[in-house]
Each structure stands twice: as C-alpha cells, then as structure tokens.
Amino acid sequence: MALRMVALNRIADGRWFARKVIPEDVREAYQRLYGVRREAHLKLPADTPRHESKVRLGEWEAEVETRIATLRAQRNGEGQPLTRVNAIALAGRWYSWFVAQYENDPGPAKVWRELSDIFVWEVIRSEAPESFEEDPRSDPHWDWAKEPEVREAVRPRVAEQARVATFLASEGIALNATAYALFVDAVSDNLLLGSRCWRSALMATTVNRLANLTLHRRPILTPFRGGVCW
C-alpha cells in the first residue's frame, strides 16, 4: 500500500498549513496526551521561507509518527526498558541535543526567558498544591513538582516543549511506558533546573555557556540555591 505524503499548502491568511490523520487505533490515547483526536495540524507563519517550512514539516511529521509509534509500542508492551539511572543519562543526551540546535544561532536572551516562563509558570506552576499556594516559603525548592500526581499531569506538556518525540526518533529509540515516564520526568527535572538558571543568570554569558556546553560536552557549573546550573 502506498504511503500518503503530508502536503504543505498555503491557507487563506497566507500561513503554511499541513494536516496528518491520527490512526483510529491510537486516537483515544493521542487525544488524552496531545489534545487532538482525528488530525494533527501544523501551522507556520506566512513569512516562513519555503525551504524552512519544508524542514519544519519534516520535523513535525517525524514527531507525530514517533508519538504514534510510541503509543502503539506502549499499548503492546513493547519498547526498551530503562532504569532510573539510564533515564537520567538519556535525559543528559537529550539536553546536549536540545542546546546543540541553537549552537550557531542561540537567539536573544528573550527567547530563553520565554521558554523558562512557559515551562515554569504555565506547565509546572499550574499544578502547585494548595499548601504551596498558601505558603510558598514552605517548599522553596519546589519538591512538590516531583510528586507522582504532578509528574503525570505535566508529562505530556513537558514532552511537547522538550520535543521528546523528535529526540527519540533521532536516536532510533522506542521506550516502553514505564521507561518513557522515567525519561520525561528526568527531562522535566533538567528543564526545571535550567529554567532556574536562565531566570537567575540570563545575561550576555548565556550564549557563551550554551556554546561551551555544546562544544566541549561537559557541564558548566554555576551555583544557585539548591543545585548547579548547566
């Protein structure tokens, strides 16, 4: 059977648009995790160059395909297992992959502030328990963010923000359900740590830190209360 290629077209307002049908056997799980049931949509700004739009289409399609394959593997009890230590190590590889994409063009500090704001305030902070809301000083290091119910609630959005599916596809890795949860939780911890650093140390040296990390593949240790920055 021939594969259906995903088409990239212009819509009435000039934006680039593509759609991909979600297979029936994973629609329920896909909707639960990603908020769409029948089709995944990609929309790009009208001023996106054609060559860039094609690259982003390929990345987006690979991510959707990986999500589908992961859901099927998890449903069937397939996929690679991970220990907690393995998951942390894989999350370290994810971080190197993530920042390497910005090595040649890290962009303005504003971009990293916005990424920090989305992850900290929209993803994690929204799940804070009432006890923390009443007295934030009672848990200055946000230990509540590692509670099982919080982990489960934020996992889909963490995976989306961190482009976990794209990373796993680039590594040729399929994880079983337990391993996937451990890995995304480790990525979440990395993002929370990094976000604290970005907020406390976002200045001109941010670009240098990212460049040094991707060039030398070793941590750049900047102390902050409760841990170490990348």
Buried (B, 14 or more C-beta within 10 A) or exposed (E): EEEEEBEBEEEEEEBBBBBBEBEEEBBEBBEEBBEBEEEBEBEBEEEBEEEEBEEBBEBBBBBBBBBBBBBBBBEEEBBBEBEEEBBBBBBBEBBEBBBBEBEEEBEEBEEBBEBBBBBBEEBBBEBBEEEBEEEEEEBEEBEBBEEEEBBEBBBBBBBBBBBBBBBBBBEEBBBBBEBBBBBBBBBBBBBBBBBBBBBBBBEEEBBEBBBBBBEEEEEBEBEEEEEEBB
